[in-house]
């Protein structure tokens, strides 16, 4: 069962959307820190914390999706062998 990959424009638009979303988030954090009067070190720390949080959230949601997928696969195989 060979599946074809999405076309190249779909991959490039997904990459651009991810970069714009991440860049927008970082821009918001930098602007907020500037409005609060934070130093460059504090702003860098906030950007690092934001990037780390986004990474951990992404990994966590991907892991949860993987677990749900494996559970669905196991349930479907268990139900089909029982029928």
N, C-alpha and C positions, 0 to 999 in steps of 0.2 A: 504494500500500500504506500505508494510514493506520492507525497503531496508537493505541489509546486510552491515555490516561495513567492511572496508578494513582489510586485514590480519595484524597480529601483526608486521611482518617485515616491512611493509609499514609505520606503526606508528613510529617504532624505527628508521628507516632510516630518516624519516622526522625530528624527534627530534634531531638526530645527525647532520643533515645538518644545522638545525637552530642554534645549539650550536656552530658548527664550523664557520658558517658565522658571528655570533655575536662575538665569540672569536677572529676571524681574524680582525674584525673591531677595536676591543679594542686594539689588539696588534699593529695595524697600528697607532692608536692615541697615544699610549704610546711611541712608537718609534719616531714618529714625534715630540712629546713634548720633548723627551730626546735630539733629534738633535737640537732643538731650545734652549736648555739650561734651560728649565723650572724647577721650584722646584717641590717637591712632591705634595704640595698643589695645584699648578697650573695644574699639570698632573691629579690629582684627580678631579679637577673642569672640565677639558676637557673631562674626561671619563664620568662624571655625565651628562654633557651637551650632549654628544654623545648618551648615553643611553636614556636620556629624549627625544631627537630629534627622535631617532628610534622608541620609544614608541608612540609618538604623530603622527608620519608619519604612523605607522601601524594602529593605531586607526582611523585616518582620512581616510585611504584608505579602511579600513573595513566598515566604516560608509557609504562611497560613494558607495561601492559595495552593501550594504544593501538597500540604497535608490534606486539604479538602479534596483535591484531585485524586490522591492515592486512596482516600477513604471511599470516594465514589467508585473508583475502579474496583476496589476490593468488594464493595457491596454489589456491584453489577455482576462480577464474576461469581460471587457467592449465590446470588439469586438465580443466575442462569444455570449453575450446576445443580441447584435444587429443583429446578423445573423439569 
